[in-house]
């Protein structure tokens, strides 16, 4: 099965589209962490693989890490599902 790369910037509400956000700001979450993305992907059964030592190409000087997930549907839909799962987790944690 193919894997998709999920960079935290894709889901980050504080980033502009130009800075790498891939989903609408209404759906995005503020400063998602690698572990939040990993946990959300686990709950969605996407078999996440975390690569902590990778730097997002648009911000090559900043090592943010990335998460590889199974490609079970289009990337845009996966990103929305992961962001939704992170929001749900944060709401439960409060």
N, C-alpha and C positions, 0 to 999 in steps of 0.2 A: 504493500500500500504506500502511496506517495505521502510525503510530509509537507506541511506548510510552515513557513517561518512566521512567528508572531513576535514582533518587537513591541516593547512597552509603549513606544511612541504612537503606535497604531491606535491604541485605546485611550490615550491621554487627553483629557479635556483641556488641559492647560496648553496644549500644542495647537498650532493652526494647521490647516490642511497642507499648507506649504512646508511646514516643519515635519510632516509625516503622519498626521492623524488620518485614519482611513474611514472612520465612521462619523456620523453627525455628532455635534457637541452635545445634543440632547441625550444621546445614547452612551456617550463616552464617560469614563470615570476619571477622577482627579488622581494623578500620579500613581498609576497601577504598579505594583511591585511584581518581580519575577515570581515570588512564591504565591501571590494572589492569582496570577495568570495560570501557574501550574496547578493550584488547587481547583480552580474553576474548570480547567481542561480535564482534570481527573474526574470531577463530578459529571462531566459531559462524556466520559469514556473515550477521550481522544488520545490516550497513551502519550502524555507529554514527556519530552526530553528537554531538560534545562541545560543551556550552554551559557554559564555565567561569564566567561571570558571574552565574549563577543561584543563588538562596538557597532552601533547602528551607523551605517554608511554616511548618513547626513550629518552625524555628530561623531565622527571617527575618533575624536580625542577623548570621548567619554564612554567608558566601558559600562554599558547598561545591561548586557546579557540579552538572551532571546530564548524563546520556547518553541520547540518543534512539535507539531501536533498532526494527527492523522487527517488526511484530506477526505472527509466524508461528505462535504457539500462545498459550495462556492465560498471562497475566502471571506467575502463581505458578510455572509450569513454567519459563518463561524465566529468572526470578530464580534458581531452583535450578540451572539449567544454567550460568549466568554464575558463580555462587558456586563451583560444582564446578570450572569452568575456572580460576578464580583460585587455588583451592587446589592444583590440579595444577601451575600455573605456579610458585607459591611453593615447592612441593616440589622441582621441577626446579632452581630457582635456588639451593637450599641444598646 
